[in-house]
Amino acid sequence: NFQGPKLDFFRVVANATVAGQQDVNEYVSNVIQAIQQTATVAIYQVGPNPAVLNVAVFPTGAFTTATFVAAVQTANAAIGVPTANVAPQATFVGTYS
């Protein structure tokens, strides 16, 4: 039984390649900072393709898909990675203990 707040899930896919490690770190940092202006990031995972980021946030209802897209696009305009592909779901992979 998991305890804690109810979470909303989002998947963010950059529509441009995030080339190097520095770009990946900056991209992820920008997305998380943008999200945390409105909600708290409970968990995030960068997918096998570095341009895919799954996040779980609370409180629920802090974002709609449209407001989430707006926040993420604004955050990444500075490094030229607009994030137009956002889904209100996420898939976390791996083993957690």
DRENTORKOL-3810 file (N, C-alpha, C; in nm, 4 decimals):
REM DRENTORKOL-3810
@n.u->0.0829; n.v->-0.1188; n.w->0.0000; ca.u->0.0000; ca.v->0.0000; ca.w->0.0000; c.u->0.0873; c.v->0.1251; c.w->0.0000
@n.u->0.0725; n.v->0.2055; n.w->-0.1013; ca.u->0.1484; ca.v->0.3294; ca.w->-0.1082; c.u->0.0784; c.v->0.4368; c.w->-0.0269
@n.u->0.1555; n.v->0.5207; n.w->0.0358; ca.u->0.0997; ca.v->0.6325; ca.w->0.1103; c.u->0.1528; c.v->0.7618; c.w->0.0518
@n.u->0.0772; n.v->0.8672; n.w->0.0718; ca.u->0.1198; ca.v->0.9970; ca.w->0.0225; c.u->0.0101; c.v->1.0615; c.w->-0.0579
@n.u->0.0402; n.v->1.1753; n.w->-0.1184; ca.u->-0.0629; ca.v->1.2481; ca.w->-0.1925; c.u->-0.1002; c.v->1.1790; c.w->-0.3229
@n.u->-0.2203; n.v->1.2057; n.w->-0.3681; ca.u->-0.2630; ca.v->1.1605; ca.w->-0.5003; c.u->-0.1815; c.v->1.2379; c.w->-0.6028
@n.u->-0.1420; n.v->1.1724; n.w->-0.7115; ca.u->-0.0529; ca.v->1.2331; ca.w->-0.8103; c.u->-0.1195; c.v->1.2439; c.w->-0.9465
@n.u->-0.0788; n.v->1.3458; n.w->-1.0228; ca.u->-0.1103; ca.v->1.3557; ca.w->-1.1656; c.u->0.0170; c.v->1.3191; c.w->-1.2414
@n.u->0.0007; n.v->1.2537; n.w->-1.3553; ca.u->0.1152; ca.v->1.2069; ca.w->-1.4330; c.u->0.1171; c.v->1.2728; c.w->-1.5706
@n.u->0.2383; n.v->1.3065; n.w->-1.6160; ca.u->0.2555; ca.v->1.3658; ca.w->-1.7478; c.u->0.3796; c.v->1.3075; c.w->-1.8132
@n.u->0.3741; n.v->1.2948; n.w->-1.9445; ca.u->0.4908; ca.v->1.2553; ca.w->-2.0249; c.u->0.5229; c.v->1.3712; c.w->-2.1173
@n.u->0.6487; n.v->1.4091; n.w->-2.1191; ca.u->0.6954; ca.v->1.5197; ca.w->-2.2023; c.u->0.7933; c.v->1.4633; c.w->-2.3040
@n.u->0.7707; n.v->1.4907; n.w->-2.4321; ca.u->0.8604; ca.v->1.4453; ca.w->-2.5373; c.u->0.9042; c.v->1.5668; c.w->-2.6173
@n.u->1.0334; n.v->1.5943; n.w->-2.6153; ca.u->1.0852; ca.v->1.7069; ca.w->-2.6937; c.u->1.0718; c.v->1.6741; c.w->-2.8418
@n.u->1.0356; n.v->1.7735; n.w->-2.9220; ca.u->1.0247; ca.v->1.7476; ca.w->-3.0655; c.u->1.1525; c.v->1.7870; c.w->-3.1381
@n.u->1.2631; n.v->1.7927; n.w->-3.0650; ca.u->1.3962; ca.v->1.8122; ca.w->-3.1224; c.u->1.4906; c.v->1.7224; c.w->-3.0426
@n.u->1.5995; n.v->1.6814; n.w->-3.1023; ca.u->1.6954; ca.v->1.5978; ca.w->-3.0323; c.u->1.7704; c.v->1.6797; c.w->-2.9288
@n.u->1.7812; n.v->1.6248; n.w->-2.8108; ca.u->1.8623; ca.v->1.6871; ca.w->-2.7061; c.u->1.9998; c.v->1.6223; c.w->-2.7195
@n.u->2.0943; n.v->1.6956; n.w->-2.7786; ca.u->2.2190; ca.v->1.6362; ca.w->-2.8264; c.u->2.3123; c.v->1.5825; c.w->-2.7182
@n.u->2.3652; n.v->1.6667; n.w->-2.6340; ca.u->2.4683; ca.v->1.6232; ca.w->-2.5401; c.u->2.4185; c.v->1.6129; c.w->-2.3982
@n.u->2.5041; n.v->1.5621; n.w->-2.3106; ca.u->2.4685; ca.v->1.5469; ca.w->-2.1699; c.u->2.4295; c.v->1.6809; c.w->-2.1093
@n.u->2.5020; n.v->1.7868; n.w->-2.1423; ca.u->2.4703; ca.v->1.9191; ca.w->-2.0885; c.u->2.3311; c.v->1.9631; c.w->-2.1319
@n.u->2.2963; n.v->1.9381; n.w->-2.2587; ca.u->2.1638; ca.v->1.9752; ca.w->-2.3072; c.u->2.0541; c.v->1.8961; c.w->-2.2364
@n.u->2.0784; n.v->1.7669; n.w->-2.2115; ca.u->1.9806; ca.v->1.6836; ca.w->-2.1411; c.u->1.9600; c.v->1.7373; c.w->-2.0005
@n.u->2.0700; n.v->1.7642; n.w->-1.9304; ca.u->2.0604; ca.v->1.8159; ca.w->-1.7938; c.u->1.9864; c.v->1.9485; c.w->-1.7902
@n.u->2.0155; n.v->2.0365; n.w->-1.8840; ca.u->1.9509; ca.v->2.1670; ca.w->-1.8884; c.u->1.8019; c.v->2.1526; c.w->-1.9212
@n.u->1.7698; n.v->2.0651; n.w->-2.0144; ca.u->1.6314; ca.v->2.0400; ca.w->-2.0537; c.u->1.5499; c.v->1.9902; c.w->-1.9341
@n.u->1.6007; n.v->1.8870; n.w->-1.8663; ca.u->1.5309; ca.v->1.8296; ca.w->-1.7507; c.u->1.5178; c.v->1.9328; c.w->-1.6399
@n.u->1.6247; n.v->2.0038; n.w->-1.6119; ca.u->1.6213; ca.v->2.1072; ca.w->-1.5079; c.u->1.5179; c.v->2.2153; c.w->-1.5391
@n.u->1.5146; n.v->2.2599; n.w->-1.6637; ca.u->1.4185; ca.v->2.3637; ca.w->-1.7035; c.u->1.2748; c.v->2.3163; c.w->-1.6864
@n.u->1.2474; n.v->2.1916; n.w->-1.7262; ca.u->1.1117; ca.v->2.1376; ca.w->-1.7137; c.u->1.0718; c.v->2.1299; c.w->-1.5666
@n.u->1.1592; n.v->2.0749; n.w->-1.4831; ca.u->1.1263; ca.v->2.0602; ca.w->-1.3414; c.u->1.1069; c.v->2.1956; c.w->-1.2746
@n.u->1.1913; n.v->2.2920; n.w->-1.3056; ca.u->1.1756; ca.v->2.4252; ca.w->-1.2469; c.u->1.0441; c.v->2.4888; c.w->-1.2905
@n.u->1.0061; n.v->2.4709; n.w->-1.4154; ca.u->0.8797; ca.v->2.5267; ca.w->-1.4639; c.u->0.7606; c.v->2.4622; c.w->-1.3932
@n.u->0.7652; n.v->2.3317; n.w->-1.3759; ca.u->0.6567; ca.v->2.2606; ca.w->-1.3083; c.u->0.6450; c.v->2.3079; c.w->-1.1641
@n.u->0.7580; n.v->2.3222; n.w->-1.0980; ca.u->0.7567; ca.v->2.3542; ca.w->-0.9554; c.u->0.7192; c.v->2.4987; c.w->-0.9256
@n.u->0.6937; n.v->2.5781; n.w->-1.0282; ca.u->0.6354; ca.v->2.7107; ca.w->-1.0060; c.u->0.4891; c.v->2.6970; c.w->-0.9648
@n.u->0.4265; n.v->2.5826; n.w->-1.0005; ca.u->0.2841; ca.v->2.5604; ca.w->-0.9759; c.u->0.2573; c.v->2.4393; c.w->-0.8880
@n.u->0.3372; n.v->2.3343; n.w->-0.9006; ca.u->0.3135; ca.v->2.2090; ca.w->-0.8288; c.u->0.4471; c.v->2.1521; c.w->-0.7819
@n.u->0.4408; n.v->2.0434; n.w->-0.7084; ca.u->0.5603; ca.v->1.9757; ca.w->-0.6597; c.u->0.5832; c.v->1.8488; c.w->-0.7422
@n.u->0.7065; n.v->1.8287; n.w->-0.7855; ca.u->0.7419; ca.v->1.7066; ca.w->-0.8584; c.u->0.7706; c.v->1.5985; c.w->-0.7543
@n.u->0.6886; n.v->1.4941; n.w->-0.7536; ca.u->0.7066; ca.v->1.3837; ca.w->-0.6590; c.u->0.8109; c.v->1.2852; c.w->-0.7096
@n.u->0.8095; n.v->1.2593; n.w->-0.8400; ca.u->0.9044; ca.v->1.1666; ca.w->-0.9013; c.u->0.9178; c.v->1.2043; c.w->-1.0483
@n.u->1.0369; n.v->1.1834; n.w->-1.1017; ca.u->1.0556; ca.v->1.1997; ca.w->-1.2461; c.u->1.1536; c.v->1.0955; c.w->-1.2946
@n.u->1.1446; n.v->1.0651; n.w->-1.4232; ca.u->1.2365; ca.v->0.9692; ca.w->-1.4841; c.u->1.2614; c.v->1.0110; c.w->-1.6279
@n.u->1.3884; n.v->1.0147; n.w->-1.6643; ca.u->1.4268; ca.v->1.0416; ca.w->-1.8021; c.u->1.4264; c.v->0.9075; c.w->-1.8731
@n.u->1.3549; n.v->0.9007; n.w->-1.9844; ca.u->1.3403; ca.v->0.7747; ca.w->-2.0561; c.u->1.4654; c.v->0.7333; c.w->-2.1292
@n.u->1.4597; n.v->0.6166; n.w->-2.1950; ca.u->1.5753; ca.v->0.5670; ca.w->-2.2693; c.u->1.6191; c.v->0.6632; c.w->-2.3797
@n.u->1.5232; n.v->0.7333; n.w->-2.4352; ca.u->1.5543; ca.v->0.8428; ca.w->-2.5263; c.u->1.5570; c.v->0.9667; c.w->-2.4383
@n.u->1.6696; n.v->1.0382; n.w->-2.4275; ca.u->1.6799; ca.v->1.1494; ca.w->-2.3332; c.u->1.5767; c.v->1.2604; c.w->-2.3548
@n.u->1.5099; n.v->1.2593; n.w->-2.4680; ca.u->1.4102; ca.v->1.3634; ca.w->-2.4916; c.u->1.2753; c.v->1.3298; c.w->-2.4285
@n.u->1.2636; n.v->1.2129; n.w->-2.3632; ca.u->1.1391; ca.v->1.1715; ca.w->-2.2985; c.u->1.1540; c.v->1.1868; c.w->-2.1478
@n.u->1.0612; n.v->1.2600; n.w->-2.0880; ca.u->1.0633; ca.v->1.2833; ca.w->-1.9437; c.u->0.9257; c.v->1.2519; c.w->-1.8876
@n.u->0.9197; n.v->1.1597; n.w->-1.7912; ca.u->0.7949; ca.v->1.1255; ca.w->-1.7225; c.u->0.7977; c.v->1.1912; c.w->-1.5851
@n.u->0.6878; n.v->1.2543; n.w->-1.5461; ca.u->0.6809; ca.v->1.3195; ca.w->-1.4160; c.u->0.5497; c.v->1.2872; c.w->-1.3465
@n.u->0.5549; n.v->1.2851; n.w->-1.2139; ca.u->0.4360; ca.v->1.2727; ca.w->-1.1299; c.u->0.4354; c.v->1.3952; c.w->-1.0391
@n.u->0.3233; n.v->1.4671; n.w->-1.0356; ca.u->0.3158; ca.v->1.5926; ca.w->-0.9607; c.u->0.1958; c.v->1.5923; c.w->-0.8656
@n.u->0.2063; n.v->1.6761; n.w->-0.7642; ca.u->0.0924; ca.v->1.7022; ca.w->-0.6765; c.u->0.0942; c.v->1.8494; c.w->-0.6404
@n.u->-0.0181; n.v->1.9089; n.w->-0.6062; ca.u->-0.1495; ca.v->1.8473; ca.w->-0.5906; c.u->-0.2117; c.v->1.8159; c.w->-0.7261
@n.u->-0.3062; n.v->1.7233; n.w->-0.7242; ca.u->-0.3771; ca.v->1.6915; ca.w->-0.8473; c.u->-0.4583; c.v->1.8136; c.w->-0.8892
@n.u->-0.4724; n.v->1.8299; n.w->-1.0183; ca.u->-0.5488; ca.v->1.9431; ca.w->-1.0701; c.u->-0.4697; c.v->2.0719; c.w->-1.0786
@n.u->-0.3426; n.v->2.0694; n.w->-1.0392; ca.u->-0.2605; ca.v->2.1909; ca.w->-1.0475; c.u->-0.2389; c.v->2.2306; c.w->-1.1936
@n.u->-0.2382; n.v->2.1307; n.w->-1.2822; ca.u->-0.2206; ca.v->2.1545; ca.w->-1.4252; c.u->-0.3311; c.v->2.0857; c.w->-1.5029
@n.u->-0.3685; n.v->2.1472; n.w->-1.6139; ca.u->-0.4390; ca.v->2.0763; ca.w->-1.7197; c.u->-0.3301; c.v->2.0420; c.w->-1.8206
@n.u->-0.3596; n.v->1.9606; n.w->-1.9177; ca.u->-0.2584; ca.v->1.9311; ca.w->-2.0190; c.u->-0.2149; c.v->2.0592; c.w->-2.0883
@n.u->-0.3086; n.v->2.1487; n.w->-2.1164; ca.u->-0.2764; ca.v->2.2747; ca.w->-2.1858; c.u->-0.1855; c.v->2.3642; c.w->-2.1026
@n.u->-0.2115; n.v->2.3774; n.w->-1.9727; ca.u->-0.1270; ca.v->2.4642; ca.w->-1.8900; c.u->0.0092; c.v->2.4006; c.w->-1.8661
@n.u->0.0136; n.v->2.2674; n.w->-1.8624; ca.u->0.1410; ca.v->2.1968; ca.w->-1.8489; c.u->0.2265; c.v->2.2197; c.w->-1.9730
@n.u->0.1648; n.v->2.2068; n.w->-2.0903; ca.u->0.2354; ca.v->2.2320; ca.w->-2.2169; c.u->0.2917; c.v->2.3739; c.w->-2.2187
@n.u->0.2111; n.v->2.4708; n.w->-2.1806; ca.u->0.2544; ca.v->2.6116; ca.w->-2.1819; c.u->0.3754; c.v->2.6325; c.w->-2.0910
@n.u->0.3721; n.v->2.5758; n.w->-1.9717; ca.u->0.4836; ca.v->2.5920; ca.w->-1.8778; c.u->0.6112; c.v->2.5291; c.w->-1.9323
@n.u->0.5996; n.v->2.4083; n.w->-1.9870; ca.u->0.7171; ca.v->2.3372; ca.w->-2.0372; c.u->0.7745; c.v->2.4040; c.w->-2.1621
@n.u->0.6889; n.v->2.4506; n.w->-2.2513; ca.u->0.7373; ca.v->2.5188; ca.w->-2.3719; c.u->0.8096; c.v->2.6475; c.w->-2.3354
@n.u->0.7552; n.v->2.7231; n.w->-2.2434; ca.u->0.8192; ca.v->2.8474; ca.w->-2.2002; c.u->0.9551; c.v->2.8186; c.w->-2.1384
@n.u->0.9632; n.v->2.7151; n.w->-2.0575; ca.u->1.0880; ca.v->2.6803; ca.w->-1.9895; c.u->1.1982; c.v->2.6430; c.w->-2.0865
@n.u->1.1636; n.v->2.5803; n.w->-2.1983; ca.u->1.2664; ca.v->2.5311; ca.w->-2.2885; c.u->1.2880; c.v->2.6153; c.w->-2.4132
@n.u->1.2173; n.v->2.7245; n.w->-2.4251; ca.u->1.2389; ca.v->2.8125; ca.w->-2.5402; c.u->1.3816; c.v->2.8654; c.w->-2.5427
@n.u->1.4403; n.v->2.8859; n.w->-2.4250; ca.u->1.5745; ca.v->2.9430; ca.w->-2.4155; c.u->1.6812; c.v->2.8521; c.w->-2.4753
@n.u->1.6634; n.v->2.7198; n.w->-2.4684; ca.u->1.7657; ca.v->2.6309; ca.w->-2.5249; c.u->1.7205; c.v->2.5701; c.w->-2.6570
@n.u->1.6110; n.v->2.6186; n.w->-2.7102; ca.u->1.5679; ca.v->2.5753; ca.w->-2.8416; c.u->1.5097; c.v->2.4354; c.w->-2.8475
@n.u->1.4503; n.v->2.3890; n.w->-2.7393; ca.u->1.3866; ca.v->2.2582; ca.w->-2.7390; c.u->1.2404; c.v->2.2779; c.w->-2.6998
@n.u->1.1570; n.v->2.3231; n.w->-2.7938; ca.u->1.0160; ca.v->2.3391; ca.w->-2.7602; c.u->0.9523; c.v->2.2027; c.w->-2.7370
@n.u->0.8700; n.v->2.1916; n.w->-2.6372; ca.u->0.8116; ca.v->2.0630; ca.w->-2.6017; c.u->0.6643; c.v->2.0634; c.w->-2.6365
@n.u->0.6333; n.v->2.0194; n.w->-2.7568; ca.u->0.4957; ca.v->2.0249; ca.w->-2.8051; c.u->0.4202; c.v->1.8952; c.w->-2.7794
@n.u->0.4909; n.v->1.7902; n.w->-2.7440; ca.u->0.4254; ca.v->1.6610; ca.w->-2.7277; c.u->0.4162; c.v->1.6266; c.w->-2.5791
@n.u->0.3023; n.v->1.6575; n.w->-2.5178; ca.u->0.2802; ca.v->1.6300; ca.w->-2.3761; c.u->0.1546; c.v->1.5457; c.w->-2.3633
@n.u->0.1614; n.v->1.4425; n.w->-2.2812; ca.u->0.0452; ca.v->1.3559; ca.w->-2.2591; c.u->0.0133; c.v->1.3516; c.w->-2.1100
@n.u->-0.1147; n.v->1.3408; n.w->-2.0740; ca.u->-0.1525; ca.v->1.3328; ca.w->-1.9333; c.u->-0.1389; c.v->1.1903; c.w->-1.8793
@n.u->-0.0231; n.v->1.1317; n.w->-1.8996; ca.u->0.0074; ca.v->0.9965; ca.w->-1.8538; c.u->0.1584; c.v->0.9822; c.w->-1.8477
@n.u->0.2077; n.v->0.8837; n.w->-1.7788; ca.u->0.3511; ca.v->0.8586; ca.w->-1.7732; c.u->0.3744; c.v->0.7103; c.w->-1.7495
@n.u->0.4866; n.v->0.6602; n.w->-1.7977; ca.u->0.5245; ca.v->0.5220; ca.w->-1.7759; c.u->0.6603; c.v->0.5214; c.w->-1.7087
@n.u->0.6648; n.v->0.4765; n.w->-1.5845; ca.u->0.7894; ca.v->0.4663; ca.w->-1.5124; c.u->0.8385; c.v->0.3222; c.w->-1.5219
@n.u->0.9672; n.v->0.3057; n.w->-1.5515; ca.u->1.0225; ca.v->0.1731; ca.w->-1.5732; c.u->1.1328; c.v->0.1484; c.w->-1.4719
@n.u->1.1437; n.v->0.0276; n.w->-1.4235; ca.u->1.2530; ca.v->-0.0062; ca.w->-1.3332; c.u->1.2016; c.v->-0.0655; c.w->-1.2044
@n.u->1.2945; n.v->-0.0902; n.w->-1.1161; ca.u->1.2632; ca.v->-0.1485; ca.w->-0.9867; c.u->1.2834; c.v->-0.0445; c.w->-0.8791
@n.u->1.1858; n.v->-0.0298; n.w->-0.7932; ca.u->1.1927; ca.v->0.0662; ca.w->-0.6844; c.u->1.1736; c.v->-0.0069; c.w->-0.5535
@n.u->1.2452; n.v->0.0346; n.w->-0.4521; ca.u->1.2268; ca.v->-0.0298; ca.w->-0.3227; c.u->1.2025; c.v->0.0727; c.w->-0.2148
END
